[in-house]
Amino acid sequence: MKRFLPVVFALILPMAGFAQSGHGPEGKMLKQLGLTDAQVSQVMDIQGKTQTSMRANAVQLRLLRAQLDKALLPSTVDMQGVNTLIAQMGQVRVDMQKTLVAARVQLRQIMGDDSFRAYARYIRRHVGPGMGMETRRAMGTERHRGAASDNGALAEEMNPIQDN
């Protein structure tokens, strides 16, 4: 849990600069990939919406964690209440993963596979080393031993663990 939130913020911070600085370095890189101004705007819009959603979910997750900590303080713990909080925390994590996956799919549709791979490499270089397993799994960048993936090359390309 404590590892998950810094990872979320590692993803959000570059998106914050991206959304606030006009085109910024990411916009320049996207233009170099041959994206039109309309496509760059779409990418920026997706990044901004993803950032907003992830921030709201991160706040909700912190609040639920605080409620869980408080619920565990009494000598007699209300396990039904604790289980409800745990279920709510799980749902927030699911929502976060869905948000990341939806953004990834939309970006691939806008950019095409080759441009998305290049963008993914760019993101990996700037954000990737801070990603935790949950975020890599949500983004589809976790490498599974012996498992075939429809994005195998991309998953290996984006995997922050491998040495390039």
Buried (B, 14 or more C-beta within 10 A) or exposed (E): EEEBBEBBBBBBBBBBEBBEEEBBEBBEBBBEBEBEEEBBBBBBEBBBBBBBBBBBBBEBBEEBBEBBEEBEEEEEEEEEEBEBBBEBBEEBBEBBBEBBBBBBEBBBEBBBEEBBBBBBBBBBEBBBEBBBEBBBBBBBBBBEEEEEEEBEEBBEBBBBEEEE
